[in-house]
């Protein structure tokens, strides 16, 4: 169900993740180059920030904020889990932008504002599915939304989510189960409304 509502290229697997698998190596894992991280994870960060509630008009700024932090803190990266580290940064940036958006709502953005991202044809093609996904995600509270996005959509493992959020894996697993149940319930309600309206 969920897979049909997300981008077809939503996975973030790639060469930069292979270093996480060499747990038994005696050598310290090499720190990947910033340019390689940017190239591999730009689209994933953009999608994740949107799913975590960053407004469309603020996405470019939010993605830039993520990679500014990555660039500044890359020398500190300990090589444990690149994905966990990146998504921890993304969660914090998304939280900051949501708070900023709440303050800006007293002066709403003009309706004529357009998305500055390229490839409008692809965005339009995803259109309704993406809109529905964001609508359903909006029914989750922030903690459930965060673990659902990271676990179900970005496919992080429970230990990776726990590392990204600085929480106990058991707490994360329990919250993820609750988020899945709440999302499924919201989807069933949407489907029932759609079927009723088509009668």
WODA-V406754 format. One line per field, one symbol per residue. ss: DSSP state (a for helix, b for strand, c for the rest). psi: psi as a letter, one per 40 degrees, with the letter a starting at -180 (. if undefined). burial: # if it has 16 or more other C-alpha atoms within 10 Angstrom, else .. A space follows every 50 residues. Layout:
BEGIN
ss: ???
psi: ???
burial: ???
END
This chain:
BEGIN
ss: caaaacccccccccaaaaaaaccccccccccccaaaaaaaaaaaaaaaaa accccaaaaaaaaaaaaaaaaaaaaacccccaaaaaaaaaaaaaaaaaaa aaaacccccccccccccccaaaaaaaaaaaaaaaaaaccccaaaaaaaaa aaaccccaaaaaaaacccaaaaaaaaaaaaaaaaaaaaaaaaaaaaacc
psi: dddeeiidfeieiaddedddegdeieihiihiidddddddeddddddddd deehideeddddddddddddddeddeheedhddddddddddddddddddd dddeeegiiieehiheiifdddddddcddddddddddeeiiddddddddd dddefiidddddddefihddddddddddddddddddddddddddddde.
burial: ....##.....#...#..#............#....##.###.####### #####..###.##.###..#...#......###########.###.##.. #............................#..##.##..#...####### #.####.########...#..##.##.###.##..##............
END
